[in-house]
């Protein structure tokens, strides 16, 4: 008998096992919650400091198009200058 004869061993053991089960479940749930919070914090941190590959790729394509347009303008100006120089050379003869 335990607790001055008010509780027998089977009741005490059942109560003890029940409390241990509750403690284990609480501990397990706290571990899951901690892992979830850790994941959310990591995602938030990466979102703030990280680089978006989609955004970087769209910027790369935008700058590539700008470079191509600038190259076309330079080519067109070069052809215009070539035409002017060619025609001026024939008039003076």
SEKOL-144441 format. One line per field, with one value per residue: y, x, z of N, C-alpha, C in turn. Coordinates in nm, 3 decimals. Layout:
residues N
nyy = (Y ...)
nxx = (X ...)
nzz = (Z ...)
cayy = (Y ...)
caxx = (X ...)
cazz = (Z ...)
cyy = (Y ...)
cxx = (X ...)
czz = (Z ...)
***
This chain:
residues 93
nyy = (-0.118 0.225 0.575 0.605 0.390 0.458 0.425 0.155 -0.055 -0.113 0.092 0.314 0.260 0.261 0.527 0.656 0.568 0.680 0.956 0.971 0.913 1.135 1.337 1.255 1.287 1.563 1.655 1.555 1.697 1.958 1.941 1.903 2.148 2.325 2.251 2.326 2.605 2.669 2.604 2.792 3.031 3.002 2.999 3.256 3.411 3.337 3.433 3.705 3.763 3.611 3.539 3.570 3.338 3.339 3.611 3.709 3.579 3.692 3.958 3.919 3.839 4.070 4.258 4.139 4.167 4.446 4.489 4.364 4.531 4.772 4.696 4.659 4.923 5.044 4.905 4.991 5.269 5.254 5.147 5.362 5.565 5.447 5.446 5.723 5.802 5.650 5.754 6.021 6.004 5.947 6.175 6.376 6.320)
nxx = (0.083 0.042 0.093 -0.007 -0.188 -0.403 -0.384 -0.335 -0.071 -0.115 -0.293 -0.131 0.085 -0.049 -0.135 0.113 0.227 0.042 0.087 0.351 0.310 0.159 0.350 0.543 0.400 0.353 0.616 0.693 0.516 0.603 0.857 0.796 0.663 0.875 1.052 0.894 0.872 1.143 1.188 1.017 1.140 1.388 1.307 1.198 1.426 1.588 1.426 1.449 1.725 1.804 1.852 1.638 1.606 1.440 1.383 1.640 1.697 1.504 1.593 1.842 1.765 1.632 1.846 2.001 1.839 1.843 2.113 2.132 1.962 2.107 2.336 2.229 2.157 2.409 2.517 2.344 2.402 2.672 2.648 2.513 2.708 2.906 2.776 2.750 3.021 3.109 2.960 3.036 3.297 3.282 3.179 3.369 3.555)
nzz = (0.000 -0.073 -0.003 0.267 0.277 0.117 -0.156 -0.373 -0.512 -0.788 -0.870 -0.819 -0.995 -1.243 -1.249 -1.246 -1.491 -1.664 -1.620 -1.711 -1.980 -2.058 -2.014 -2.202 -2.444 -2.436 -2.443 -2.694 -2.862 -2.811 -2.921 -3.194 -3.243 -3.197 -3.405 -3.623 -3.585 -3.608 -3.877 -4.001 -3.922 -4.045 -4.316 -4.336 -4.284 -4.503 -4.704 -4.667 -4.688 -4.901 -5.254 -5.521 -5.766 -5.988 -6.019 -6.066 -6.308 -6.477 -6.475 -6.596 -6.855 -6.934 -6.940 -7.134 -7.362 -7.377 -7.431 -7.682 -7.832 -7.816 -7.955 -8.210 -8.272 -8.280 -8.496 -8.701 -8.705 -8.776 -9.034 -9.157 -9.139 -9.293 -9.542 -9.590 -9.600 -9.818 -10.033 -10.031 -10.107 -10.383 -10.504 -10.502 -10.705)
cayy = (0.000 0.348 0.695 0.573 0.293 0.509 0.384 0.031 -0.049 -0.111 0.226 0.403 0.230 0.311 0.674 0.693 0.544 0.783 1.083 0.962 0.923 1.276 1.410 1.220 1.350 1.707 1.674 1.530 1.809 2.073 1.920 1.930 2.293 2.389 2.227 2.407 2.743 2.680 2.606 2.920 3.134 2.982 3.044 3.402 3.464 3.318 3.523 3.841 3.777 3.529 3.590 3.499 3.299 3.383 3.755 3.727 3.535 3.793 4.072 3.880 3.844 4.211 4.321 4.079 4.234 4.583 4.481 4.332 4.653 4.867 4.647 4.689 5.067 5.070 4.852 5.081 5.393 5.220 5.137 5.498 5.634 5.383 5.495 5.864 5.807 5.591 5.845 6.144 5.974 5.945 6.308 6.459 6.277)
caxx = (0.000 0.118 0.024 -0.077 -0.294 -0.513 -0.364 -0.258 0.038 -0.167 -0.344 -0.016 0.158 -0.131 -0.128 0.250 0.241 -0.040 0.159 0.466 0.257 0.124 0.477 0.606 0.321 0.381 0.752 0.691 0.447 0.692 0.964 0.737 0.641 1.007 1.101 0.813 0.915 1.278 1.172 0.959 1.242 1.486 1.246 1.188 1.561 1.630 1.346 1.497 1.862 1.829 1.837 1.538 1.661 1.348 1.404 1.771 1.688 1.429 1.684 1.943 1.702 1.607 1.973 2.044 1.762 1.894 2.242 2.104 1.908 2.217 2.422 2.160 2.169 2.548 2.531 2.272 2.481 2.792 2.608 2.484 2.836 2.971 2.708 2.787 3.162 3.120 2.902 3.116 3.421 3.259 3.143 3.487 3.645)
cazz = (0.000 -0.089 0.043 0.391 0.257 0.035 -0.295 -0.383 -0.608 -0.925 -0.898 -0.825 -1.118 -1.354 -1.246 -1.283 -1.635 -1.730 -1.613 -1.801 -2.116 -2.081 -2.026 -2.330 -2.550 -2.427 -2.491 -2.839 -2.927 -2.802 -3.019 -3.326 -3.251 -3.208 -3.541 -3.714 -3.569 -3.663 -4.022 -4.040 -3.903 -4.151 -4.441 -4.331 -4.297 -4.642 -4.787 -4.651 -4.735 -5.018 -5.389 -5.598 -5.894 -6.092 -6.038 -6.128 -6.447 -6.553 -6.493 -6.694 -6.987 -6.963 -6.976 -7.261 -7.466 -7.387 -7.499 -7.822 -7.893 -7.829 -8.063 -8.336 -8.297 -8.321 -8.632 -8.792 -8.715 -8.851 -9.175 -9.205 -9.157 -9.407 -9.662 -9.608 -9.640 -9.952 -10.131 -10.036 -10.180 -10.527 -10.552 -10.515 -10.813)
cyy = (0.124 0.464 0.664 0.484 0.340 0.462 0.253 0.045 -0.039 0.029 0.327 0.385 0.280 0.462 0.723 0.679 0.647 0.918 1.083 0.972 1.066 1.360 1.381 1.286 1.501 1.737 1.656 1.647 1.936 2.062 1.951 2.080 2.368 2.372 2.312 2.553 2.765 2.687 2.738 3.033 3.124 3.032 3.195 3.466 3.451 3.409 3.666 3.857 3.705 3.601 3.504 3.466 3.341 3.531 3.782 3.686 3.636 3.918 4.041 3.887 3.988 4.280 4.265 4.144 4.378 4.585 4.454 4.456 4.756 4.825 4.674 4.837 5.100 5.020 4.943 5.212 5.368 5.210 5.274 5.575 5.578 5.432 5.639 5.875 5.755 5.691 5.975 6.122 5.979 6.086 6.390 6.422 6.348)
cxx = (0.088 0.030 -0.066 -0.198 -0.409 -0.504 -0.287 -0.156 -0.013 -0.221 -0.229 0.060 0.081 -0.127 0.009 0.272 0.159 0.029 0.280 0.422 0.221 0.250 0.545 0.532 0.347 0.519 0.760 0.627 0.533 0.807 0.914 0.716 0.773 1.063 1.024 0.855 1.054 1.271 1.116 1.061 1.348 1.433 1.236 1.325 1.611 1.553 1.396 1.637 1.889 1.806 1.734 1.595 1.571 1.369 1.537 1.768 1.611 1.514 1.790 1.886 1.676 1.734 2.026 1.969 1.810 2.027 2.223 2.052 2.019 2.311 2.359 2.171 2.309 2.571 2.464 2.349 2.607 2.761 2.578 2.613 2.909 2.910 2.748 2.930 3.178 3.070 2.979 3.244 3.401 3.233 3.269 3.577 3.620)
czz = (0.000 -0.043 0.162 0.369 0.172 -0.109 -0.294 -0.497 -0.751 -0.962 -0.911 -0.956 -1.240 -1.363 -1.291 -1.434 -1.713 -1.732 -1.706 -1.947 -2.152 -2.099 -2.160 -2.446 -2.553 -2.483 -2.642 -2.913 -2.923 -2.902 -3.161 -3.345 -3.269 -3.348 -3.642 -3.706 -3.628 -3.816 -4.071 -4.028 -4.012 -4.285 -4.447 -4.350 -4.441 -4.736 -4.782 -4.712 -4.865 -5.149 -5.460 -5.735 -6.009 -6.123 -6.107 -6.275 -6.530 -6.574 -6.598 -6.836 -7.028 -7.009 -7.108 -7.378 -7.485 -7.460 -7.648 -7.895 -7.914 -7.941 -8.198 -8.371 -8.345 -8.463 -8.733 -8.812 -8.796 -9.000 -9.233 -9.231 -9.278 -9.538 -9.691 -9.660 -9.782 -10.057 -10.142 -10.115 -10.330 -10.583 -10.580 -10.633 -10.938)
***
